[in-house]
Amino acid sequence: MILALASAIASKLIAADNGISTPLWWITEIGTGALVVTAATLFWTLRLQRLVRARTAELEAKNRELERESADRRQALEALQLSDKRLRMAMEAAQLRTWHWDVSADRFEVLGERPAEMGPPLPSSESGLDAFLRPVHPADLGLVRSSLQNALKTGEAIGTQFRVMLPDGSTRWKVARGCAIRDGAGAITSLVGVVLDVTDRLRSEQELQQSEERYRELFENANDIVYTHDLAGNFTSINNAAGRVLGYTQDDVHRLNVRDVVAPEHVAVAQEMIARKVGGDASRTEYELEVCTRSGSRVTLEVNTRLISRDGTIVGVQGIARDVTERKRLEWQLGQSQKMEAVGQLAGGIAHDFNNLLTAILGNAQLAQLADGMTPELRECLMEIAGASHRAAALTRQLLVFSRQEQIDRRPVCLANTLGDFMKMMRRIIGEHIDLRLAIGAEVPPVFADAAQIEQVVLNLSVNARDAMPDGGQLLIELDQVVLSKPEGTSTVAIPAGRYARLRFTDSGHGMRADVRERIFEPFFTTKPVGEGTGLGLSVVYGIVRQHEGFIDVVSAPGDGTRFTIYLPAVDGAVAMRADAPAAAVAAGRETILVAEDEAALRRLTERLLTGLGYTVIVAEDGAEALALFEERRKEIDLLLLDIVMPGKGGRDVYASVRAVDPDIPVVFMTGYSADVAPHALGADSGCRVLYKPYDVDALSTAIRDALRQPAAV
């Protein structure tokens, strides 16, 4: 348009030059052209501005997009770096190294930090398989090569545990895991994987295994029963002690509940103790209960329990149970022994005083029988008094036997002969309604015993068996030898190892309950009606057996009869039997005797008896007076007759003082029991004799003549 306008102006100018006079038109045309040019310029300027702004906006948008892409790339790079850092940290923490083996090029690439304990540095990326395997322990090298070759052939995953050698000669355990990489044709071109150091893990596993083995060894070999059960009472584990104590196998126990084992009357106790634990009682829960063994017998256990919790929830109970049956039995025996010892001391004291009274009664009755002008009726009464005194003396002897204060004359005795001679009398005592049998084994050893006391044992046990069979039955008496190589515990007593003569009494009577069996050896305890028993028969048996250093056991149950078993220590050598000497006549004499007795009645009786026998008697009320009289009339006195127990100075004190002056003077001690007449206390002098109360004139005269060692006066 501008060109056309310019062309028109030019034509007009040319025409002007040709003589045409058009100045106004020309001016008009020029102004019009200028306006057109101005408009065109403005148009293109505006258009160019729009184009510039559009391009500028486009470039700014492109720039912003580039900035966003740059930021994304920067974030991706940072995330990649962070991920790589985390991966490296994880590999360091896990002691991992990654490896890549290019099979065709035989080139290894190893990535990951290498802690010092992971062994020598692996070969560089230019190294081959042999260099890579150089740190592997020679014993494991073949296994590693085989694993790699197998992966190359089959493509199976690699999983091999091996050792590597450290520069200091130590070893570390590694685990290599990996897989095969195939190309497009399916051929294996490389292997990739990781190497993990498992030394610490293996060491921890080994320590854990050793700890578990130690625990298992303690668990299985503990003498105490160790067990666990759930809250329903079902056993979940138990050690071998259960088999030894209860007789159950592991399989048996896992099918049992606590209620199947614990005695019915003790189930409530066990439940209460567990409830206390569940209720939060943190104190030590230790208690005793009885359980039933597989054979049906009962065992006393001392149990201590604790709760088993998982994730704060109580799931069961763990317990330790100790067999205290033997301890309880020994405690019971100790209690019985202490009780019987106390009763024995009481019985001994009573017997001592009673014997003093009996001596006065018996002696005066004998003196009265010697008086002139005695009527038959009065003589008979005195004989009854003397007989009653002898029977009372026998009763006190039983008390003394029980309290082990009665003198016994122990010597080697053949029990077979003693029983054989005693059986005839036994059959008359037992009665024809009892089938009495005697069985004597071969080579029964002799025992050191008092034959009369053994006969008392046989008599008491036989009578006890007879009374248990009022309608008849069988009593079997057995005698044999038993040798115990180790201590043996019975139902009531523990017997040391050794050789014994064993005497057993087995009857078919009604038997005894457990509570009765526990008390049968107590003095004065009897189940017989009033007036039919003294309650001393079995107490005397117990005392005699213990005096003979023996042991007695009893087994009995209601309806199953009773068996008493006596163990008497055997002695070596031939049995020495001493015949009883015939009774000697009453011996008189003319010597002077110093009598010291604190009981006035006995003192007067002894004086009358000795005076009647022809002796001169000097009497003293106690030991102090006896010493004073001896010092005053020492040349006249031929013998001392001293009561052992007196107020102040006793007979032994008097004897010791007298012997310091006259060591050869003979002495006769008087006593109501023998516990205070120990040989070491009286001395070994041959003139020392003991006269046991109650005594009669025969025993008194014999003791005096034996002590004086002189023939009786004519």
C-alpha positions in Angstrom: 0.0 0.0 0.0 2.8 2.3 0.8 4.4 1.5 -2.5 1.2 2.3 -4.4 0.8 5.6 -2.6 4.4 6.5 -3.4 3.9 5.6 -7.0 0.8 7.9 -7.3 2.7 10.8 -5.8 5.5 10.3 -8.1 3.1 10.3 -11.1 1.6 13.5 -9.9 5.0 15.2 -9.6 5.9 14.1 -13.1 2.7 15.6 -14.4 3.5 18.8 -12.7 6.7 19.0 -14.3 4.9 18.6 -17.7 3.1 21.8 -17.1 0.1 20.9 -15.4 -0.7 23.2 -12.6 -2.1 21.3 -9.8 -0.5 22.5 -6.6 -3.5 22.1 -4.3 -4.2 18.7 -5.3 -0.7 17.8 -4.9 -0.6 19.1 -1.4 -3.7 17.2 -0.7 -2.3 14.1 -2.0 0.8 14.4 0.0 -1.1 14.8 3.3 -3.2 11.9 2.5 -0.2 9.8 1.7 1.4 10.8 5.0 -1.6 9.7 6.9 -1.6 6.4 5.2 2.0 5.9 6.0 1.5 6.8 9.6 -1.5 4.4 9.9 0.4 1.6 8.3 3.4 2.1 10.6 1.2 2.1 13.6 -0.5 -1.1 12.5 2.7 -2.9 12.0 4.2 -1.6 15.2 1.2 -2.9 17.2 1.3 -6.2 15.5 5.0 -6.6 16.2 4.4 -5.8 19.8 1.8 -8.5 20.1 4.1 -11.0 18.4 7.0 -10.0 20.8 4.8 -10.4 23.9 3.5 -13.8 22.7 7.0 -15.0 22.0 8.2 -13.6 25.3 5.4 -15.4 27.2 6.2 -18.6 25.3 9.9 -18.3 26.1 9.1 -17.6 29.8 6.9 -20.7 29.9 9.6 -22.8 28.4 12.0 -21.4 30.9 9.7 -22.2 33.8 9.3 -25.8 32.4 13.1 -26.1 32.2 13.4 -24.9 35.7 10.8 -27.5 36.9 12.6 -30.2 35.0 15.9 -29.1 36.5 14.4 -29.2 40.0 12.9 -32.6 39.5 16.2 -33.9 38.2 17.9 -32.4 41.2 15.5 -34.0 43.6 15.7 -37.3 41.7 19.5 -37.1 42.0 19.4 -36.3 45.7 16.9 -39.1 46.3 19.2 -41.4 44.3 22.2 -40.3 46.3 20.2 -40.7 49.5 19.0 -44.2 48.5 22.6 -45.1 47.5 23.8 -43.8 50.9 21.1 -45.8 52.7 21.9 -48.9 50.7 25.6 -48.5 51.6 24.8 -47.9 55.2 22.5 -50.9 55.3 25.2 -53.0 53.6 27.8 -51.8 56.1 25.4 -52.6 59.0 24.6 -56.0 57.6 28.2 -56.6 56.7 27.1 -57.2 53.1 29.0 -56.9 49.9 27.5 -57.3 46.5 29.4 -59.1 43.8 29.0 -59.5 40.0 30.9 -62.1 38.0 31.0 -61.6 34.2 31.5 -65.2 33.2 32.7 -64.6 29.6 35.3 -62.0 30.6 36.1 -63.8 34.0 35.8 -60.4 35.7 34.5 -59.8 39.3 33.1 -56.5 40.4 32.7 -56.1 44.2 30.6 -53.3 45.8 30.2 -52.4 49.5 32.4 -51.2 52.3 34.7 -53.8 53.8 35.0 -53.8 57.6 38.3 -55.1 58.8 36.8 -58.2 60.3 35.4 -59.3 56.9 38.8 -60.5 55.8 41.4 -59.3 53.2 40.4 -57.0 50.4 38.8 -58.8 47.5 40.5 -58.7 44.1 40.0 -55.6 41.9 37.5 -55.5 39.0 40.2 -56.9 36.7 40.6 -60.0 38.8 39.3 -63.4 37.9 37.6 -66.2 39.9 40.8 -67.6 41.3 41.9 -64.2 42.7 38.4 -63.7 44.1 38.5 -67.1 45.9 42.0 -66.6 47.3 40.8 -65.6 50.9 38.5 -68.6 51.1 39.5 -71.2 53.7 41.2 -74.2 51.9 38.8 -76.6 53.5 35.8 -74.7 52.1 37.3 -73.8 48.7 35.9 -76.9 46.9 32.4 -76.3 48.3 32.4 -72.7 47.0 33.7 -73.6 43.5 31.2 -76.4 43.3 28.3 -74.0 44.2 29.4 -71.5 41.5 29.8 -74.2 38.8 26.4 -75.7 39.7 24.8 -72.2 39.3 26.4 -71.8 35.9 25.2 -75.2 34.7 21.7 -75.3 36.1 20.8 -71.7 36.9 19.9 -72.7 40.5 20.3 -70.1 43.2 23.5 -69.9 45.1 23.5 -70.4 48.9 26.9 -71.4 50.4 28.4 -71.0 53.9 32.2 -70.9 54.1 35.1 -69.4 55.9 37.7 -66.7 54.9 41.1 -66.3 56.3 42.2 -63.1 58.0 45.8 -61.9 58.0 46.2 -62.7 61.7 45.3 -66.3 61.0 41.8 -66.1 62.4 38.7 -67.0 60.4 35.3 -65.4 59.7 32.2 -67.2 58.5 30.5 -66.0 55.4 27.3 -66.8 53.5 27.2 -66.2 49.7 23.9 -65.9 48.0 23.3 -65.2 44.3 21.5 -66.0 41.1 22.2 -66.3 37.4 21.5 -63.7 34.7 20.6 -64.9 31.2 20.8 -63.1 27.9 18.0 -62.9 25.3 18.8 -66.4 24.1 18.6 -67.8 27.6 22.3 -68.4 28.0 23.8 -67.6 31.4 26.2 -64.6 31.0 26.9 -63.6 34.6 26.2 -64.3 38.3 25.3 -61.7 40.8 24.8 -61.9 44.6 25.7 -60.8 48.1 28.2 -62.0 50.7 27.1 -61.7 54.3 29.4 -62.1 57.4 27.6 -64.5 59.8 30.4 -65.0 62.3 28.7 -63.1 65.1 25.4 -64.8 64.3 26.9 -68.2 64.4 28.7 -67.5 67.6 25.5 -66.2 69.2 23.7 -69.3 67.9 26.4 -71.6 69.3 26.3 -69.8 72.7 22.5 -70.0 72.7 22.7 -73.7 71.8 25.3 -74.3 74.6 23.1 -72.4 77.0 20.1 -74.4 76.0 22.1 -77.6 76.4 23.3 -76.6 79.8 19.7 -75.7 80.8 18.4 -79.0 79.3 21.1 -80.9 81.2 20.2 -79.2 84.4 16.5 -79.7 83.7 16.8 -83.4 82.9 19.4 -84.3 85.5 18.0 -82.3 88.4 17.0 -84.3 91.5 14.0 -82.1 91.9 11.0 -82.3 89.7 10.8 -79.4 87.3 7.5 -78.9 85.4 5.2 -76.5 83.7 1.4 -76.6 83.1 -1.1 -74.4 81.6 -3.8 -72.5 83.5 -6.2 -75.5 83.0 -3.7 -77.7 84.9 -2.5 -79.7 81.9 1.2 -80.5 82.1 3.2 -79.1 79.2 6.7 -80.2 80.2 8.4 -82.2 83.0 11.9 -83.5 83.6 13.2 -87.0 84.2 13.0 -86.7 88.0 9.2 -87.2 87.6 9.9 -90.7 86.4 12.3 -91.5 89.3 10.0 -90.1 92.0 6.5 -90.7 90.6 7.1 -93.5 88.1 5.5 -91.7 85.2 7.1 -91.4 81.7 7.2 -88.2 79.7 4.3 -89.5 77.5 2.3 -90.3 80.6 2.7 -86.9 82.1 1.7 -85.0 79.0 -1.6 -86.7 79.1 -2.2 -85.9 82.8 -3.7 -83.0 84.6 -2.5 -81.7 88.0 -5.7 -83.1 89.6 -4.7 -86.6 88.3 -1.5 -86.5 90.3 -2.1 -84.5 93.4 -3.9 -86.3 96.3 -7.6 -85.3 96.4 -7.3 -83.7 99.8 -4.4 -81.5 98.6 -5.9 -80.2 95.3 -7.5 -77.2 97.1 -4.1 -76.3 98.6 -2.4 -76.3 95.2 -5.3 -74.2 93.6 -5.1 -71.7 96.5 -1.4 -71.2 96.1 -1.7 -70.6 92.3 -4.7 -68.3 92.8 -2.5 -66.2 95.2 0.2 -65.9 92.5 -2.4 -64.9 89.8 -3.8 -62.4 92.3 -0.5 -60.6 92.5 1.1 -62.1 95.6 4.8 -61.6 94.9 6.0 -63.5 98.0 7.6 -66.8 97.8 5.0 -69.5 97.4 6.3 -72.6 98.9 4.1 -75.3 100.3 3.8 -79.1 100.8 1.4 -81.5 99.3 1.0 -85.2 98.7 0.9 -86.7 95.2 0.0 -90.2 94.1 2.7 -92.2 92.2 1.9 -94.5 89.4 2.1 -97.5 91.7 -0.6 -95.9 94.0 1.8 -94.9 96.9 2.0 -91.4 98.1 5.0 -89.0 98.1 5.3 -85.7 99.9 6.6 -82.9 97.8 7.8 -79.4 98.7 6.6 -77.2 95.9 7.7 -73.7 94.8 5.9 -72.1 91.8 6.0 -69.0 89.6 3.7 -67.7 86.8 4.7 -67.9 83.1 3.7 -64.8 81.1 3.8 -64.0 77.4 3.2 -60.4 76.2 1.9 -59.5 79.7 -0.6 -62.3 79.7 -0.4 -65.2 82.2 -0.4 -68.5 80.3 0.8 -71.1 82.8 2.7 -72.1 85.9 6.3 -73.3 86.3 7.1 -75.3 89.4 10.0 -77.0 91.2 9.0 -79.9 93.5 11.3 -81.6 95.9 10.7 -85.1 97.3 10.7 -84.6 101.1 9.1 -87.9 102.0 12.3 -89.2 103.6 12.9 -85.9 105.4 9.3 -85.9 106.7 9.8 -89.5 107.9 13.1 -88.6 109.6 11.4 -85.5 111.2 8.6 -87.8 112.4 11.1 -90.3 113.8 13.1 -87.5 115.5 9.8 -86.2 117.0 8.9 -89.7 118.1 12.4 -90.3 119.5 12.4 -87.0 121.4 8.9 -87.7 122.7 9.8 -91.3 123.7 13.0 -90.0 125.3 11.1 -87.6 127.4 8.5 -90.2 128.4 11.4 -92.6 129.0 13.1 -90.2 131.4 9.8 -89.7 133.2 9.2 -93.5 133.3 12.7 -94.0 134.6 12.2 -91.5 137.4 8.9 -93.0 138.4 10.4 -96.5 138.3 13.3 -95.4 140.5 11.0 -94.1 143.2 8.6 -97.0 142.8 11.4 -99.5 143.2 12.3 -97.9 146.5 8.8 -98.4 147.8 8.7 -102.0 146.4 12.0 -102.8 148.1 10.5 -101.7 151.5 7.3 -103.6 150.9 9.0 -106.8 149.7 11.7 -106.8 152.3 9.3 -106.2 155.2 6.9 -108.8 153.9 9.8 -111.3 153.9 10.9 -110.3 157.4 7.4 -110.6 158.7 7.2 -114.2 157.3 10.2 -115.1 159.5 8.6 -114.0 162.7 7.5 -116.7 165.3 3.9 -117.4 165.9 2.7 -116.5 162.4 -0.8 -117.8 161.7 -1.3 -119.5 158.3 -3.8 -116.8 157.3 -1.4 -114.0 158.0 1.5 -115.9 156.3 -0.7 -116.2 153.2 -1.5 -112.5 153.3 2.3 -111.7 153.5 2.9 -114.1 150.6 0.3 -112.3 148.5 2.0 -109.0 149.4 5.4 -110.4 148.3 3.8 -111.8 145.1 2.2 -108.5 144.3 5.5 -106.8 144.9 7.3 -109.1 142.4 4.6 -108.4 139.8 4.9 -104.7 140.4 8.7 -105.0 140.1 8.2 -106.7 136.7 6.0 -103.8 135.6 8.7 -101.3 136.7 11.3 -103.4 134.8 9.1 -102.9 131.7 9.1 -99.2 132.2 12.9 -99.2 132.7 13.3 -101.3 129.5 11.2 -98.8 127.6 13.3 -95.9 129.0 16.5 -98.0 128.3 17.6 -97.7 131.9 17.2 -101.4 132.8 20.4 -103.4 133.1 20.8 -106.0 130.4 23.2 -108.9 130.4 24.4 -109.0 126.8 26.5 -111.8 125.5 26.7 -113.8 122.2 23.4 -115.5 121.7 22.2 -118.0 119.1 18.7 -116.8 118.3 17.8 -120.0 116.6 18.3 -121.9 119.9 16.6 -119.2 121.9 13.5 -119.4 119.7 13.5 -123.1 119.6 13.5 -123.5 123.3 10.9 -120.8 123.8 8.4 -122.1 121.3 6.8 -124.7 123.6 5.9 -122.1 126.1 4.8 -119.8 123.3 2.3 -122.3 122.0 0.6 -122.6 125.4 0.4 -118.8 125.7 -0.8 -118.1 122.2 -3.5 -120.8 122.2 -4.6 -123.5 119.9 -6.8 -121.2 117.8 -3.6 -119.5 116.4 -1.5 -121.4 113.8 2.0 -120.6 115.1 4.8 -121.3 112.7 8.6 -120.9 113.0 10.9 -120.6 110.0 14.6 -120.4 110.6 17.0 -119.8 107.7 20.4 -121.1 107.2 23.5 -119.6 108.7 21.8 -117.2 111.1 24.6 -115.2 112.8 24.8 -114.9 116.6 23.9 -111.5 118.1 25.2 -109.8 121.2 22.0 -109.8 123.3 20.3 -110.6 126.6 18.5 -113.8 125.9 15.8 -113.0 128.5 15.1 -109.7 126.9 14.9 -111.3 123.5 12.3 -113.7 124.9 10.4 -110.7 126.2 10.4 -109.3 122.7 9.1 -112.5 121.2 6.5 -112.9 123.9 5.2 -109.3 123.6 4.9 -109.4 119.8 3.3 -112.8 119.8 0.7 -111.8 122.4 0.1 -108.6 120.3 -0.5 -110.7 117.2 -2.8 -113.1 119.2 -4.9 -110.2 120.4 -5.3 -109.0 116.8 -6.8 -112.4 115.8 -9.6 -113.0 118.3 -11.2 -115.5 115.9 -8.0 -117.3 115.0 -5.4 -116.9 112.3 -1.8 -117.5 111.5 1.4 -116.1 113.1 4.6 -116.7 111.2 7.9 -116.1 113.0 10.9 -116.0 110.6 14.6 -115.8 111.5 17.2 -115.3 108.8 20.3 -113.3 107.9 20.3 -110.1 105.9 23.3 -108.1 104.6 22.7 -104.5 103.6 25.4 -103.1 101.3 24.0 -99.6 101.7 21.7 -97.9 104.2 18.1 -98.9 103.6 15.1 -96.8 104.5 11.9 -98.6 105.6 8.5 -97.2 106.3 9.5 -96.0 109.8 13.3 -96.3 110.2 16.5 -95.9 108.3 18.9 -98.9 108.8 22.6 -98.5 108.3 24.6 -100.9 106.1 25.8 -104.1 107.7 25.0 -107.7 108.6 22.0 -108.4 110.7 19.9 -111.2 112.1 16.4 -110.4 111.0 13.4 -111.5 113.0 10.0 -111.1 111.4 6.5 -111.5 112.9 3.7 -111.7 110.4 0.1 -112.1 111.4 -3.2 -112.4 109.5 -5.0 -110.1 111.9 -7.2 -107.0 111.3 -4.2 -104.7 110.8 -3.9 -101.1 111.8 -4.7 -97.7 110.5 -1.9 -95.2 109.7 -2.7 -93.0 112.7 -2.6 -96.0 115.0 0.6 -97.3 113.5 2.3 -94.0 114.2 1.7 -94.3 117.9 2.0 -98.0 118.7 5.4 -97.6 120.4 4.2 -94.9 122.7 4.0 -96.0 126.3 0.5 -96.6 127.6 -1.0 -96.2 124.2 -3.4 -99.0 123.5 -6.5 -99.7 121.4 -7.8 -102.4 123.7 -10.7 -101.8 126.1 -10.0 -100.5 129.6 -8.6 -103.3 131.8 -7.3 -105.4 128.9 -4.0 -103.9 128.2 -1.3 -101.7 129.9 -0.1 -100.1 126.7 3.5 -101.0 127.5 4.0 -104.2 125.5 5.2 -102.7 122.2 6.9 -99.8 124.1 9.0 -102.5 125.9 9.8 -104.2 122.6 11.0 -100.8 121.2 13.1 -100.2 124.2 14.7 -103.6 124.2 15.5 -103.4 120.5 17.1 -100.0 120.8 19.1 -101.1 123.8 20.5 -103.9 121.7 21.5 -101.3 119.0 18.9 -102.7 116.7 16.0 -101.4 114.6 12.4 -102.2 114.4 10.0 -101.6 111.5 6.3 -102.2 111.2 4.1 -102.5 108.1 0.3 -102.8 108.5 -2.9 -101.8 106.8 -6.6 -102.4 107.8 -7.5 -105.9 106.7 -4.0 -106.8 105.6 -2.5 -108.0 108.9 0.7 -106.7 110.5 4.4 -107.5 110.1 7.0 -106.4 112.6 10.6 -106.7 111.4 13.5 -106.5 113.9 17.2 -106.1 112.8 19.8 -107.0 115.4 23.5 -106.4 114.5 25.4 -109.7 114.0 28.6 -110.6 115.8 31.4 -112.9 114.5 32.7 -116.0 116.2 31.2 -118.9 117.9 28.1 -118.5 120.1 29.1 -118.6 123.7 26.3 -119.9 125.9 26.6 -119.5 129.6 24.5 -121.7 131.8 22.7 -120.0 134.6 24.2 -120.7 137.9 22.1 -122.5 140.5 20.5 -120.4 143.2 22.7 -120.2 146.2 21.5 -120.4 149.8 21.1 -117.2 151.9 24.6 -116.3 153.0 25.3 -114.8 156.5 28.4 -113.0 157.8 30.0 -111.3 160.8 31.6 -108.2 159.0 30.7 -104.6 159.6 28.9 -102.8 156.9 28.4 -99.0 156.5 24.9 -98.4 154.9 24.1 -95.0 153.3 20.4 -94.7 152.2 18.3 -91.5 152.2 15.0 -93.3 152.2 14.2 -93.9 155.9 12.0 -97.0 155.2 14.7 -98.7 153.1 17.4 -97.7 155.6 15.5 -99.4 158.5 14.7 -102.5 156.3 18.3 -102.9 155.2 19.5 -102.6 158.7 17.1 -105.2 160.0 17.9 -107.6 157.1 21.7 -107.3 157.6 21.4 -107.6 161.3 19.3 -110.7 160.9 22.1 -112.2 158.7 24.7 -111.6 161.4 26.4 -108.4 160.2 27.2 -105.4 162.2 25.5 -102.4 160.6 26.4 -98.7 160.7 23.7 -96.5 159.1 23.9 -93.0 157.5 21.1 -90.8 156.2 23.2 -89.3 153.3 26.6 -89.2 151.8 28.0 -86.5 154.0 27.2 -88.5 157.2 28.5 -91.7 155.6 31.9 -90.0 155.0 32.0 -88.7 158.5 31.2 -92.2 160.0 33.9 -93.8 157.7 36.6 -91.4 158.9 35.5 -92.0 162.5 35.3 -95.8 162.3 37.4 -96.6 159.3 39.2 -99.6 160.9 35.9 -101.3 161.8 34.2 -101.0 158.4 34.6 -104.0 156.0 32.2 -103.0 153.2 30.2 -100.0 151.9 26.5 -100.4 150.9 25.7 -97.1 149.2 22.6 -95.8 147.5 23.8 -94.1 144.3 21.2 -91.2 144.3 21.2 -89.2 147.5 20.8 -85.5 148.3 24.1 -83.7 148.4 26.8 -86.3 148.0 25.7 -89.4 146.1 27.0 -92.9 146.4 29.6 -92.3 143.7 31.0 -89.2 145.4 31.3 -91.1 148.7 33.0 -94.0 146.9 35.5 -91.7 145.2 36.4 -90.0 148.6 36.7 -93.4 150.4 38.9 -94.9 147.7 41.4 -92.0 148.1 41.9 -93.2 151.6 41.3 -97.0 151.3 41.4 -98.1 147.6 40.8 -101.8 148.4 37.6 -101.5 150.4 34.7 -103.4 148.7 31.5 -101.5 147.8 28.0 -102.5 146.8 25.9 -99.8 145.1 22.1 -99.8 145.4 20.0 -98.3 142.6 16.5 -98.3 141.2 17.7 -98.1 137.6 21.0 -98.7 135.8 21.5 -95.5 133.8 23.4 -94.0 136.7 25.7 -97.0 137.0 28.0 -96.6 134.0 31.2 -98.6 134.5 33.4 -95.6 133.8 31.6 -93.7 136.6 32.0 -96.5 139.2 35.6 -97.5 138.3 37.1 -100.8 137.4 37.6 -102.1 141.0 36.7 -105.8 141.3 35.1 -105.1 144.7 32.4 -102.9 143.1 29.0 -104.5 142.8 25.5 -103.2 141.9 22.3 -104.3 143.7 19.2 -103.4 141.8 16.0 -102.5 143.5 13.6 -104.0 144.5 15.8 -106.7 146.1 15.0 -109.4 148.6 17.2 -110.9 151.3 18.7 -113.5 148.9 19.8 -110.9 146.4 21.2 -108.7 149.2 23.2 -111.4 150.9 24.6 -112.7 147.6 25.8 -109.3 146.5 27.5 -108.7 149.8 29.3 -112.1 149.9 30.4 -111.6 146.3 31.8 -108.2 147.1 33.6 -109.5 150.3 34.9 -112.5 148.4 34.7 -114.6 151.5 32.9 -117.8 152.3 29.7 -117.5 154.3 29.9 -117.9 158.0 28.9 -121.2 159.5 
